[in-house]
Amino acid sequence: MKLVVIYGPPAVGKMTTAERLGVITKYLVFHSHLAIDLVSSITPEDSGKVYSDFLFRIIYETIEFACKNGQPGLIMTIAYTGSEKQKKLLKRLKALVERDGGNICPVKLFASMDELKKRVVNSSRDYYGKLMSAEELEVWMSETDYLSKMDISESLEIDNTGISPEAVAESIKSYYHL
């Protein structure tokens, strides 16, 4: 299985790109906010380590299930910050997909701050409870290492400031031969 991991800051277009890539590759899309919403619905806000351990277990087991059931490819999104827990999860995912001859395909999306501020207020973001204001975005970006690259494999990096999601998806498909 090929596991495409699309990462970058909030409002960069991870999910939009993943959906377009899913259409042209026929890969299924696993949106991390589905797991976040599930875990958030049953754990207290201050549960810290318990919350993140459970969240990452659900993400891992979901991808493991896809591998075991013969999915040729899967696309996931993550707001990667370079945390040790995220690094550990991604190393485990890489080992999982490579165990059966698959590959992990990291894609780092980035855009100018002005563009992110325009995108963050898009009403489509409200459905998943995502950040919805330029102020929240600036706080998130000041508190995280959103420029961090995944160290599990070389990432394809795309500045999608002035590029359509369809063109970005085509670039990913071509680069990784999906």
C-alpha positions as CSV (number, residue, x, y, z in Angstrom):
1,M,0.0,0.0,0.0
2,K,1.1,3.6,-0.6
3,L,0.3,5.9,2.3
4,V,0.2,9.5,1.2
5,V,0.6,11.8,4.2
6,I,-0.3,15.4,3.4
7,Y,0.8,17.8,6.1
8,G,1.2,21.5,6.8
9,P,-0.4,24.3,8.8
10,P,-4.1,24.9,9.2
11,A,-5.9,26.3,6.2
12,V,-3.1,25.2,3.8
13,G,-5.5,23.0,1.9
14,K,-4.6,19.5,3.1
15,M,-8.1,18.1,3.0
16,T,-9.0,19.8,-0.2
17,T,-5.9,18.4,-1.9
18,A,-6.5,15.0,-0.4
19,E,-10.0,14.8,-1.7
20,R,-8.8,15.8,-5.2
21,L,-6.0,13.3,-5.1
22,G,-8.5,10.6,-4.0
23,V,-10.6,11.3,-7.1
24,I,-7.7,11.0,-9.5
25,T,-6.0,8.0,-7.8
26,K,-9.1,6.2,-6.5
27,Y,-7.3,6.1,-3.1
28,L,-9.5,6.5,0.0
29,V,-9.0,9.5,2.2
30,F,-8.7,9.2,5.9
31,H,-9.3,12.7,7.4
32,S,-7.6,12.9,10.8
33,H,-10.3,15.2,12.1
34,L,-12.7,12.2,12.1
35,A,-10.4,10.5,14.7
36,I,-10.0,13.8,16.6
37,D,-13.7,14.3,16.8
38,L,-14.2,10.7,18.0
39,V,-11.6,10.9,20.7
40,S,-12.8,14.4,21.7
41,S,-16.3,13.2,22.1
42,I,-15.4,10.7,24.8
43,T,-12.5,12.2,26.7
44,P,-12.3,15.2,29.0
45,E,-10.5,18.3,27.5
46,D,-7.8,18.1,30.1
47,S,-6.9,14.4,29.5
48,G,-3.6,15.2,27.8
49,K,-1.5,12.1,27.4
50,V,-4.5,9.8,27.5
51,Y,-6.1,11.8,24.7
52,S,-3.1,11.8,22.4
53,D,-2.2,8.1,23.0
54,F,-5.8,7.1,22.2
55,L,-5.9,9.4,19.1
56,F,-2.7,8.0,17.7
57,R,-3.8,4.4,18.4
58,I,-7.0,5.0,16.5
59,I,-5.0,6.5,13.5
60,Y,-2.5,3.7,13.5
61,E,-5.2,1.0,13.8
62,T,-7.3,2.6,11.0
63,I,-4.3,2.5,8.6
64,E,-3.4,-1.0,9.7
65,F,-6.9,-2.1,8.9
66,A,-6.6,-0.5,5.4
67,C,-3.3,-2.4,4.9
68,K,-4.7,-5.7,6.0
69,N,-7.7,-5.3,3.7
70,G,-5.7,-4.8,0.5
71,Q,-6.2,-1.1,-0.1
72,P,-3.7,-0.1,-2.8
73,G,-3.4,3.4,-1.3
74,L,-4.7,5.6,1.4
75,I,-4.4,9.4,1.8
76,M,-4.2,11.0,5.3
77,T,-3.9,14.5,6.5
78,I,-2.1,15.8,9.6
79,A,-1.2,19.2,11.0
80,Y,2.3,18.1,11.6
81,T,4.2,20.0,14.3
82,G,7.2,17.7,14.8
83,S,6.2,16.5,18.2
84,E,7.8,13.4,19.6
85,K,4.4,11.6,19.6
86,Q,3.8,12.5,16.0
87,K,7.3,11.3,15.0
88,K,6.8,8.0,16.8
89,L,3.4,7.5,15.1
90,L,4.8,8.2,11.7
91,K,7.8,5.9,12.2
92,R,5.3,3.1,13.2
93,L,3.2,3.9,10.1
94,K,6.2,3.8,7.8
95,A,7.2,0.4,9.3
96,L,3.6,-0.9,8.9
97,V,3.3,0.0,5.2
98,E,6.8,-1.0,4.3
99,R,6.4,-4.4,6.0
100,D,4.2,-5.5,3.1
101,G,6.2,-3.8,0.4
102,G,4.4,-0.4,0.5
103,N,5.7,3.1,0.7
104,I,5.0,6.2,2.7
105,C,4.7,9.3,0.5
106,P,5.0,12.6,2.6
107,V,3.7,15.8,1.1
108,K,4.4,19.1,2.8
109,L,2.0,21.9,1.7
110,F,2.7,25.5,2.5
111,A,1.4,28.9,1.5
112,S,2.0,32.5,2.3
113,M,0.6,33.8,5.6
114,D,-1.7,36.2,3.7
115,E,-3.1,33.3,1.8
116,L,-3.6,31.2,4.9
117,K,-5.4,34.1,6.5
118,K,-7.8,34.2,3.6
119,R,-8.4,30.5,3.6
120,V,-8.9,30.1,7.3
121,V,-12.2,31.9,7.3
122,N,-13.7,29.6,4.7
123,S,-17.1,28.3,5.9
124,S,-16.2,24.7,4.9
125,R,-13.7,24.6,7.8
126,D,-16.5,24.9,10.3
127,Y,-17.9,21.4,9.6
128,Y,-14.9,19.8,11.3
129,G,-14.5,22.4,14.0
130,K,-11.3,23.6,12.5
131,L,-9.6,27.0,13.2
132,M,-11.8,29.7,11.8
133,S,-10.0,33.0,12.4
134,A,-6.7,34.6,11.5
135,E,-6.1,35.3,15.1
136,E,-6.4,31.6,16.1
137,L,-4.2,30.7,13.2
138,E,-1.5,33.2,14.3
139,V,-1.6,31.8,17.8
140,W,-1.3,28.2,16.6
141,M,1.6,29.0,14.3
142,S,3.4,30.9,17.1
143,E,3.0,27.9,19.5
144,T,4.0,25.1,17.1
145,D,6.9,24.2,14.8
146,Y,4.7,24.1,11.7
147,L,7.8,24.4,9.5
148,S,9.1,21.1,10.7
149,K,9.6,18.4,8.1
150,M,8.9,14.8,8.6
151,D,12.1,12.9,9.1
152,I,10.8,9.5,8.0
153,S,11.3,10.0,4.3
154,E,12.1,12.9,2.0
155,S,9.0,15.1,1.6
156,L,7.6,16.5,-1.6
157,E,7.2,20.2,-0.8
158,I,4.6,22.3,-2.6
159,D,3.9,26.0,-2.2
160,N,0.2,26.0,-3.1
161,T,-0.3,29.8,-2.7
162,G,-1.3,30.3,-6.3
163,I,-2.0,26.7,-7.4
164,S,-5.3,25.0,-7.7
165,P,-5.9,21.9,-5.5
166,E,-6.3,19.9,-8.8
167,A,-2.9,21.0,-10.0
168,V,-1.4,20.1,-6.6
169,A,-3.0,16.7,-6.7
170,E,-1.7,16.0,-10.2
171,S,1.8,17.0,-9.0
172,I,1.6,14.6,-6.1
173,K,0.3,11.8,-8.4
174,S,3.1,12.4,-10.9
175,Y,5.9,12.7,-8.3
176,Y,5.0,9.5,-6.4
177,H,3.8,7.5,-9.5
178,L,0.4,6.9,-7.9
